[in-house]
Amino acid sequence: MATKVLVPLLGEGVEEVTVIKWLKKEGDSVHELEPLLEVNTDKVDTEIPAPASGTVLKIVAEEGAPAKVGTVLAFIGKAGEAVDGEGREESAAKAELKVESQTSVASQPATLDVHRSTDLGFISPVVAKIAAEHGVNLSQVSGTGLNGRITKNDILAFVESGKRKVESLMPTPATRHPSPTVAPIAGDQLIKHTMIRKQIAEHMVMSKHTSPHVLTVMEADMSRVAKHRSMNKEIFARDGVNLTYTAYFIMAIVAGLKNYPMVNASWSDEGLLVHKAVNIGMATSLGEEGLIVPVIKGADNLSLLAMARAVNDLANRARSKKLQPDDVKGGTFTLTNHGVSGSLFAFPVINQPQSGILGVGAMQKRVVVIPAESGTRDDAIAIRPMVYLSFVFDHRILDGASADWFLAKVKETLENWA
């Protein structure tokens, strides 16, 4: 009997992947655990190995198509072996449901109730309870689970959509302002969007439509940090760790979040969700491919050495495409070092659903005035390594004063590094 290749669970909360590339084609032989295809989720490319040795009898999922966890991707078996019809029947059923859904929506554009002609199948006790409490007819709910099963998220989304029925029919910012159509002229070159570029674009536009972005900027004297790094870089190297300034910035962010927990929060309609965990994402450039934001989990529990080691590990794995889906999930705040290319300050886009993002500019030696200390008469002038800290925050969560208090603590931590 042919072996089914299923979409595996690649991490907590991962419900769907996109097939990027098949490494084998129908008729090719494959060994067990040999890479069979590449999929993408949250900008992380992952190879899925073959679950058995044999011949690729049939490929069900096409490149570029989404596939939910647990669905059939392909069949592997003996050459010439008949394929179980379930995969093809499932695909046909999905196509039929898609046509029915499109026909229903086209004929009834002003309603949210899309009837399904198929049997409801298995209904979990949780789904049944929610439906009973809210008086929902389950035949009106479109399931996104395996084989069209109605999940808890499906029924909750349907209930919520009923509450916002009128609002959901209003045009969204995206529909009011669609991307302009650009007609190519002679000599133009069309470069197809990569999956990462599409995901970045979607997330950035969503972020700007979601929260009011406000920018506040402060300047930090990096003299003490630079001195500490110079004295300890060789010591850290003995432990195989490259001590970068990024580790210092994240440690300073942790200090700021500890003093002002409201910054370590997310907005919800019910209230402000203040996170207990301090998980710092660090934007990492992938060159022309875009960027990705791996997350340092439990950053508030790390020493400088452990922080530098975590920074090295995530950055190296990001650039070598060895991150796992869980590595880019769960962030509560983000750092982006836009100064690597010489930028002094910037206006970064918030990584939703976080409250803010800190941008770090290029460190430059500048002439600064040192205020006179008590008992002295005149101010002094010195040349110090300075850096601009650009904090973009969600004005629904933070006001200007609270944002400045947080940023001032980050600045203080850097300037008074022991």
N, C-alpha and C positions, 0 to 999 in steps of 0.2 A: 504494500500500500504506500502511495506517495506521501512524503513528509511535507507538511505545511510550513512555510516560512512566515512567521507572524511578527508584527511590530512589537518589540519588547518594551517593557517599562524602563525608560532610560533615566528616570529620576522622579522625585516626589513632585506631583503637580503637573507632570508632563503627560498630556492627554493626546497629543497629535504631533506627527513629524511630517516633514516634506521629503519626498524621495529626490535626492540630488543626482545620483549617478549609479547605474548598474555596472558592476565590475565584471559580471558574467552575462552572457546572452543565452537565449533558449538554445538548447542543444549542447552547451558547454558542459564539460565535466567539472566537478568541484569536490574538494575534500572537506571533511568536517572541520569546523572552526576557521576555514579559509574565508577571508573577506569576500562578501557576496555583493553588497551594495553600500552606498553612503547615503545617510539621511541627515537632515538638519533640524534642529530645534533651538530656539532662542540664540541663533547665530553660532551655534556649536555644531560642527560637522562630526558625525560619528559613524564608524564602520560597523555594519551588522554582519556577523559571521554566519556561515552556513551551519544549520543545526544537524546536518547529516551529510555523508558522502554520497555521491551519485551524479546524476545528470539533471541539469536545470530543464524540467519538462515544460513549465509554463510560467511566464511572468505576468502577474495580475496588475500590479501597481505601475503606472507609467512615471517616467522621470518628470519632475516638476509638480506632481500631484500630491495632495495631502493624504495622509493615512492615519487613522486613529489607532491607539494602542490596542493590540489584540486582533486586528484585522489581518487578512491573508495578503502577503506580498507576492509569494511565488510557491511553486511546488518543486520538490526534488525527489527523484526516484530512479528506477532502472530505465535505461534507454528503451524507448518504445512503450513504456508502461502507460496505461490509461490514467488520466488525471481524474481525481474525484471531482464531480461536477459542482461541489459546494462553492468553490472559489468563483467559477464563472456565473453560477446562479446568484451568488451574493452580489457580484458586480452588476449583473443585469437588474437585480432588485433595486440596487442603489440608483442605477440609471433611470429605472421606471419611477422611483420615488422622486427623483430630481425633476423629471418631466412633469409629474403630477403637481409637484410643489410650484414649479414655474407657471404652469397653466392656471393653478388656483390663484396665485398671487396676481397674475396678469388680469384675470377676470374679476378679482375683488381687491383692488389696490387700497381700499380704505379700511380693510379689516385685518386684524391680527390673527384670526382663527383660521388655521390651515388644517383641513381634515385629512386624515390618512386613510387609505383604503385597505391597508394591511392590518393583520391581527396585532393586538397590543403586545403579545408575547409576555415574557416574565416581568412582573411588576413587584418591586421590592416592598417590604412592609413600610419602610420610611417614605417612599414615594406615595404609596396608597394613603398613609396617614396625612401627609401634607395636602394631597388632593381632596380628602374628605373634609379637612379643616377649612379649606378655602372654596369648597364647592366647585372644583375643577373637573370638567369632563376630559378624561385622559385621551380620548380619541382626537382631541383638538391640540394635543401637545406633540411636537416633533421631537423624537428621540435622537440623541447623538451618540449613544452607547453602542456596544457591539451588536451588530445586526439590527440596528435601529432601536435598541432598548432605551426606555426612558430612564434617565438618571436623576439623582437628587438635584443636580444643578439645572437640568432641563425644566423640572417642575417649578423650582424656585424662580428661574428666569421668566417662566410663563406667568407666574403670579405677579411678579414685579412689573412685567410688561403690561399687564392688565391695569395696574395702578397708574401707569404712566402712558396709557393708550393715547390720550390726546397729545401729550408732549412728544411721543415717539413719532407722530405723524407730521410734526413740524419739521421744516428743513433744518438740517444741522449745518454748522459752519463749513464742513467739508462739501456739502451739497450746494451751499450758497456760493462757494468760491472754488469751483473745480479747477484743476490744473489747466492752464491755457493750451490750446492746440498750436503747435509750432510746425509750420510747413518747412521741410528741408529745402535748401537751395543747392545749386551745383557746388560740389566740393565738400559738402558736409559729410560727416561720418557718424553713423549711429552705433553707439556702444551699448549693447544690451545690459540691462541691470542685472547684477548678481543677486542671489538670494539675500546675502548680508546687506547689500545696499538697499534693497526693498524693505527689509525689516527695520533698518535704521530710519529710513524716510517715514515709514508708517508710525514708528514710535515717537519720532521727533514732532511730527505734525499733531499727533494725538496729545502730546504733552503741552504744546502751545495752546491747543483748544481746551485743555482740561483746567489748567491753573494760571492765575495771574502771576507772571514772572516779574520780580523786582530785583535790581542789582545794587549791591553796596560794596565799596572797595576800600581796603586799608592797605597800608604799607608796613612791612615788617623788616626789622634789622636782623639779618641772619648771621651776625658776627659770632655769637656764641655757638650756634649750631655748626657753622663752618669750622670753628676751632675744635669742637668736640669730634666732628667727623674726621678731621685731619689726624687727630690723636688716636682714634680708634679704628680707622679703616683697615690698617694692617692687622690689628688684633682680630677683627671680624673675619678677615680673609683667611686666617689660620683655621677657622672653623668652616671654611668653604662658603662664606657669605659675603656678598658684595654690598657694602653699606652705602645705600643711595639716600638722597635727600627725601625721596618719597616716603621712606619709613618715618622720618621725623615729622613730615606733614601729617601723616595718618595718626601718629601719636598725639600731635597737637589737636587734631580733630576729635579724637577720643576724649581728651581733656575738656574740650568745649561741650561735647555732648553730655558728659557726666555732670557738668555744672548747669547746663540748660537742656534738660531732657525733652522739652517741647520741640526741640529741633530734630530729635530722633523719633519722629512721629509721621503718621499719614492721615490724610483727610478722609472722613467718611460722612455720609448723610446723617448718621446717628450720633456722631461725635468724633472727637479727636482720638485716634488710636496711637497711644504712646508705646513704643516698642521697648521691651525689656532687653532684648539682645541688641548688641552694637555690632553690626555687620557692615564693614566699609567696602564699597566697590571702588575699584581703581580703573579708570578708563585707560585702555591699552591699545596703542595704534597697531594696526595690521598692515600698514603701508597703504597702497592704493585700494586695497580691498575694503578698508573702512576701519572700524574699531570695535572692541568688545570690552565688557566690563566684568571681569572676574571679581569675586567677593571674598574678602578676608573675614571669616566667621569668628565671632567672639573676640573682636579686636581689642576690647577693653581688658582682656585677660593676658595680653601678650607683653613681654619685655621688648626692648628695642632690638635685641638680637633675634628673638623669635619673630618679630614684626618684619625685620629685614629679610629673614629667611622666607617668610610667607610671600613677601613682595617678589623676591627672586623667583620662587617656584611658580607662582601664578603667571608672572610676565613671560617666563620661558615657555611654559606650557601653552600659553595663549598664542605666542608667535610660532610655535611648532605644531599648532592645531591638535594639541593633546588634552584640551580641557574636556571635562565631563559636564553634562547639563546642570548638575547640582552646583557646579563651580560658579555659575553666573546667576544663581537664584538667591533670594532672601536678603538682598542688600537693604540697608536702612538709611544710608547716606553715601554720597559719591564724591570722589576726588578726581579731577582731571588736570593733568599737567600740560597745559597748552604752551608753556614757555619753552618746550624742548626745541621749537623751531624759531625762537626769538621773539615771540609775542609777549608784550608787556602785561596787558590785561585783556579780558574777554568777557563775553556775556554767554556763558554756557546754558544749555537747555536742561531743565530738571529731568532726572531719570525717574519717571513715575513708578510707583506712587509715593516717592519720597518727598520730604519737605524742602530739600534744597541740594545744591551742588556747589563745591568749592573749586574754583579755578586758580591755578598757581602760574604766575608769569615767569619770564626769564629772570634769573638773578643777575643783577648788574651792580658794579661798584659806582656809588653816587656820593656826591658831596652832601653831607647832612649837618644840621646844627644840633649840637649837644647842649641841652639846657644847663645853665650854671647850677652847680650843687650848692647846698646851704653853706654859707661862709665864704663863697667865692663871688667875685664881682661880675665877671663877663662870661657870656656863652662861649662855647668852643666850636670849632669847625673840624669835621673829620671825614674821611673817606671810608664808607662802610658798604658791605655787600647787602643790597636791598632787594626786596621782592614784593610785587603787588599781589594781594589776595582778593580775588573777586568772588563774592558770595551771592549766588542767585537763589532766592527763596520764594516759596509759595505764599503769597500775601493772604490767602485764606487761613493759613496756619500761623504765620508769624507777622508781627508788625515791624516797622523799621527799627524801633528801639530794641526789641528782643533779638532781632537779627544782628544788630550791632553789638549787643552784649556777647553773643556767641562768638562773633568774629573777633572781638577784642580779646576774648579768652584764648583763641587760637594764636593770635598775635603775641599775647603775653607769654604763652608757653614757649613759643619759638625764641623770643627775645631774652627770656630768662633761663634758657636751658642750662642745667647744672653740669 
